[in-house]
Amino acid sequence: MTGSARRANHAGLGDDDVLRAVVAEKRLPSDNEANADENRHFCGFECENLGTGEDPWPGEQLEAIKKAAARSAVTTAGRPAR
């Protein structure tokens, strides 16, 4: 992030049709354009795992992700998601 009035842009632009499908929990359409600000709709987590399929995710890490996701589950109006 650069400056106090700016934000990190992790997700960037994406396809609005794909975004609507994610929100509605529907099958994803093909990604054919970059016309939606995905960054304001998603949050990401830096997680550590060997990626071998044999390395379990640490329980403390999973619990921290659950708590952070619950805290960030708000609508654009700032109300808790239902």
C-alpha positions as CSV (number, residue, x, y, z in Angstrom):
1,M,0.0,0.0,0.0
2,T,1.4,3.4,-0.8
3,G,0.2,6.4,1.1
4,S,-2.4,6.6,3.8
5,A,-5.3,7.2,1.4
6,R,-4.6,4.3,-0.9
7,R,-5.3,0.6,-0.8
8,A,-3.5,-2.5,-1.8
9,N,-4.8,-3.9,-5.0
10,H,-4.5,-7.7,-4.7
11,A,-7.4,-8.9,-6.8
12,G,-7.5,-6.2,-9.5
13,L,-10.0,-6.2,-12.3
14,G,-12.1,-9.2,-13.1
15,D,-15.2,-10.2,-15.1
16,D,-18.5,-8.9,-13.6
17,D,-20.3,-12.1,-14.8
18,V,-17.8,-14.2,-12.8
19,L,-18.2,-11.9,-9.8
20,R,-22.0,-12.2,-9.9
21,A,-21.7,-16.0,-10.1
22,V,-19.3,-16.1,-7.1
23,V,-21.7,-13.9,-5.0
24,A,-24.7,-16.1,-6.0
25,E,-22.6,-19.3,-5.5
26,K,-23.4,-20.4,-9.0
27,R,-21.3,-22.2,-11.7
28,L,-18.7,-19.8,-13.0
29,P,-19.1,-18.6,-16.6
30,S,-16.0,-18.1,-18.8
31,D,-13.9,-15.1,-17.9
32,N,-14.0,-13.0,-21.1
33,E,-13.5,-9.4,-19.8
34,A,-12.0,-7.3,-17.1
35,N,-14.6,-4.8,-16.2
36,A,-15.3,-5.1,-12.4
37,D,-13.3,-4.0,-9.4
38,E,-12.7,-7.4,-7.7
39,N,-10.5,-5.9,-5.0
40,R,-13.5,-4.4,-3.1
41,H,-15.3,-7.8,-3.0
42,F,-12.7,-10.3,-1.9
43,C,-10.2,-10.6,0.9
44,G,-7.2,-12.9,0.8
45,F,-5.1,-14.7,3.4
46,E,-1.4,-15.4,3.3
47,C,-1.3,-19.1,4.4
48,E,1.6,-21.4,4.9
49,N,1.6,-25.0,3.8
50,L,4.0,-27.2,1.9
51,G,1.4,-27.9,-0.8
52,T,2.3,-31.6,-0.9
53,G,-1.1,-32.9,0.1
54,E,0.6,-34.5,3.1
55,D,1.2,-31.3,5.1
56,P,-1.9,-30.5,7.2
57,W,-3.0,-26.9,7.7
58,P,-2.1,-25.9,11.3
59,G,-5.3,-25.7,13.5
60,E,-4.2,-22.2,14.7
61,Q,-3.9,-21.0,11.2
62,L,-7.4,-22.3,10.2
63,E,-8.9,-20.8,13.3
64,A,-7.3,-17.4,12.6
65,I,-8.6,-17.5,9.0
66,K,-12.2,-18.3,10.2
67,K,-12.1,-15.4,12.7
68,A,-10.7,-13.0,10.2
69,A,-13.3,-14.1,7.5
70,A,-16.1,-13.7,10.0
71,R,-15.0,-10.2,10.9
72,S,-14.8,-9.2,7.3
73,A,-18.1,-10.6,6.3
74,V,-19.9,-7.3,5.8
75,T,-22.0,-5.9,3.0
76,T,-21.1,-2.8,1.1
77,A,-23.4,-0.9,3.5
78,G,-21.3,-2.0,6.4
79,R,-23.9,-4.3,7.9
80,P,-23.1,-7.9,8.9
81,A,-23.8,-10.4,6.1
82,R,-26.8,-12.7,6.7
